[in-house]
């Protein structure tokens, strides 16, 4: 399932990758940290459960000036080759 994509956030883009987590569930890797791929609250999202995950999410919020702080960080998916959003 590993597949590169561009994570589109309000205010910016960051390279990311769809991955399979150790327990076999779908995940997203961004900035070297793996997250569960959350799809029940939003079409695509990540949630920070560990300190490292929360650090990355807080860094993304700060870098892209995302002021809302819901538990799930929602994002759009853009294919790197085409620039097409899904």
C-alpha positions in Angstrom: 0.0 0.0 0.0 3.0 2.3 0.3 2.3 5.3 -2.0 3.8 8.8 -2.1 1.5 11.8 -2.2 1.4 15.5 -1.3 -0.5 16.3 1.9 -2.4 19.5 1.2 -3.2 21.5 4.3 -4.7 24.9 4.7 -1.8 27.2 3.9 0.7 24.7 2.5 1.8 21.3 1.2 4.1 18.6 2.6 5.4 15.3 1.1 3.8 12.3 2.7 3.2 8.6 2.1 0.4 6.1 2.6 1.8 3.2 4.6 0.6 0.0 6.3 1.2 0.2 10.1 2.7 -2.6 12.1 -0.8 -3.9 13.1 -1.8 -4.0 9.4 -4.1 -0.9 9.5 -3.8 1.9 6.9 -1.5 4.8 8.0 0.2 8.0 6.8 3.8 8.8 7.2 4.8 12.5 7.3 8.1 13.9 8.4 9.3 10.4 9.3 6.5 9.7 11.7 3.7 7.2 11.1 0.1 8.0 12.0 -3.2 6.1 11.8 -5.1 7.2 8.7 -8.3 8.6 10.1 -11.3 8.5 7.7 -14.4 8.3 10.0 -14.5 12.0 10.9 -13.0 13.5 7.7 -12.2 12.1 4.2 -8.5 12.1 5.1 -6.9 12.9 8.5 -4.2 12.1 11.0 -4.4 12.0 14.8 -1.6 12.5 17.3 -1.7 9.8 19.9 1.9 9.7 21.0 4.2 12.6 22.0 6.1 12.3 18.7 2.9 12.4 16.6 1.6 15.4 18.5 5.0 17.2 18.0 4.7 16.7 14.2 1.1 17.8 14.1 1.8 20.9 16.3 4.8 21.7 14.0 2.6 21.5 10.9 -0.1 23.6 12.5 2.5 26.2 13.5 4.3 26.2 10.1 1.1 26.5 8.1 -0.6 28.8 10.6 -3.5 26.5 11.2 -5.3 28.0 14.2 -8.0 25.4 14.8 -6.9 22.5 17.0 -9.3 19.6 16.5 -8.0 16.2 17.5 -7.8 15.1 13.8 -5.7 17.1 11.4 -7.6 16.9 8.1 -5.9 17.1 4.7 -6.4 16.7 1.0 -4.4 14.3 -1.2 -2.6 15.5 -4.2 -0.8 13.1 -6.5 2.9 14.2 -6.9 3.2 13.6 -10.6 -0.1 15.1 -11.8 -0.9 17.7 -9.1 -4.4 16.2 -9.2 -6.4 16.3 -6.0 -8.5 13.4 -4.7 
